[in-house]
């Protein structure tokens, strides 16, 4: 796993959690997690 990607994703989730609200927050968090998963697992093989 790429530690840097995980850290960036966690920071992005934290910022989204503080800045956004409601449905927009949920969509942003899901989007961040999907992108992080694609980067981490897609890069493995």
Secondary structure by P-SEA (a helix, b strand, c coil): ccaaaaaaaaaaaaaaaaccccaaaaaaaaaaaaaaaaaaaaacc
